[in-house]
Amino acid sequence: MSNITLQIGGRAYTVACAEGEEAHVSALGRSIADKVEQMGGGHSEARQLLFAALLLADELHEARGRPGAPAAAASSESGAATLEAVAERLEKIASALEG
């Protein structure tokens, strides 16, 4: 296992990942950070992470159901599973931070 640090919403989060998956998990973290940045401030950190996870999960859901979706989005079971795991983890973090 490797540990990497993701910068999301101005904070550092250290997460574990399988050897060789560091770049992939870092890219997923950048996607989450981009969503948090797009939403702007005004929400608690927990809410920002929760909303980012929900937005990404919605995009994934739409990509899976779209006819003629790119093969990478439609058939990447490993990538989808990783994104869902990250979303679930962020939801748990958000819940813990809220209370």
C-alpha atoms as one frame of an Amber mdcrd trajectory, in Angstrom:
protein
   0.000   0.000   0.000   1.036   3.554  -0.683  -0.083   6.785   0.909  -0.703
   9.906  -1.111  -1.844  13.348  -0.087  -4.762  14.991  -1.873  -5.264  18.754
  -1.711  -9.005  19.440  -1.626 -10.657  22.654  -0.550  -7.445  24.033   0.903
  -6.832  20.989   3.109  -4.555  18.002   2.806  -5.998  14.491   3.021  -3.711
  11.490   3.203  -5.258   8.383   1.690  -3.996   4.867   1.124  -4.018   3.215
  -2.280  -2.558   0.161  -3.958   0.976   0.323  -5.294   0.911   1.705  -8.820
  -2.460   3.444  -8.340  -1.001   6.696  -7.002  -1.411   8.671 -10.235  -4.957
   7.408 -10.742  -6.078   8.259  -7.203  -4.346  11.651  -7.484  -6.322  12.339
 -10.667  -9.546  11.395  -8.879  -8.587  13.746  -6.064  -8.038  16.562  -8.561
 -11.535  15.916  -9.953 -12.977  16.280  -6.465 -10.887  19.399  -5.800 -12.135
  20.914  -9.067 -15.766  20.300  -8.064 -15.199  21.840  -4.631 -13.564  24.875
  -6.264 -16.426  25.259  -8.770 -18.945  25.389  -5.923 -17.116  28.219  -4.210
 -17.326  28.990  -0.519 -20.320  29.458   1.687 -20.656  25.860   2.799 -18.950
  23.913   5.534 -16.062  21.702   4.532 -18.192  18.637   5.104 -20.967  19.962
   2.866 -18.483  20.891   0.132 -17.079  17.368   0.109 -20.531  15.839   0.188
 -21.778  17.999  -2.698 -18.625  17.300  -4.723 -19.108  13.558  -4.196 -22.769
  13.805  -5.194 -21.968  15.805  -8.343 -19.302  13.322  -9.398 -21.557  10.368
  -8.652 -24.297  11.996 -10.755 -21.878  12.504 -13.656 -20.851   8.863 -13.407
 -24.497   7.770 -13.330 -25.288   9.834 -16.429 -22.232   8.529 -18.285 -23.244
   4.932 -17.589 -26.779   5.449 -18.872 -25.993   7.540 -21.931 -26.361   5.677
 -25.240 -23.131   5.817 -27.185 -21.140   6.844 -24.104 -17.397   6.672 -24.621
 -16.070   3.193 -23.979 -13.762   4.461 -21.247 -16.648   5.898 -19.244 -19.066
   3.062 -19.900 -16.773   0.080 -19.444 -14.187   1.151 -16.906 -15.384  -0.975
 -14.018 -12.156  -0.436 -12.098 -12.290   3.348 -12.485 -15.968   3.469 -11.632
 -15.475   1.314  -8.558 -12.605   3.521  -7.411 -14.648   6.679  -7.912 -17.576
   5.192  -6.017 -15.264   4.149  -3.181 -13.837   7.668  -3.019 -17.346   9.141
  -3.024 -18.424   6.831  -0.208 -15.326   7.695   1.802 -15.946  11.419   1.309
 -19.543  11.011   2.433 -18.329   9.279   5.598 -15.787  12.051   6.189 -18.485
  14.663   5.634 -20.788  12.921   8.106 -18.022  12.683  10.685 -17.142  16.352
  10.276 -20.759  17.444  10.619 -21.225  15.626  13.695
